[in-house]
Amino acid sequence: MTPSQWLKALRAVAGVFPSTEKRNHGGAGGGPNGWKTLRKLFMMNVPNWKSTILVGKGKVKNFLTAGKEHLRREAISAQKKDFMQSQGFLAVEEDLEHLQKDPRGDSTSQYSREVQRLFLASLSEEDRSFMEASEGLGNSQKAEVAWLEKKGYAYTEVDVSSWLYD
């Protein structure tokens, strides 16, 4: 599916899904009927926003653990603020100033990727492994993919960077 086909399908789905103002069906507001329509329109393409090497990664264990895993990622991510104020980070921050800060297509920069690498290195092995395994899908995508798998729906994992650089 090309980017223009994806956008066209998104617009079509917006008209198909019931209003979320009247009743919250979860997800994209689609409820069961909306998901059936979405399945037909997209053939269940799941875009991965990071890179080709992450396609197929970043999933939660299953639909029931999605919330607990989200809370763990949030708690670990909250530690990044303290890390960036730590003496260890402040000692090397000046060395990072030469790195590019302008974001590229995936919204990261050399600087932000190096800060993330240093932050992950500061974590325990268990937390670092958990965070690295979580890369690839956004939080809502993690739950959506887990729901698709729970329901037994087939989907195709797609590297979104192929759309950004066409």
Secondary structure, 3 states (H helix, E strand, C coil): CCHHHHHHHHHHHHHHCCCCCCCCCCCCCCHHHHHHHHHHHHCCEEEECCCHHHCCCCCCCCHHHHHHHHHHHHHHHHHHHHHHCCHHHHHHHHHHCCCCCCCCCCCCCHHHHHHHHHHHHHCCHHHHHHHHHHCCCCHHHHHHHHHHHHHCCCCEEEECHHHHCC
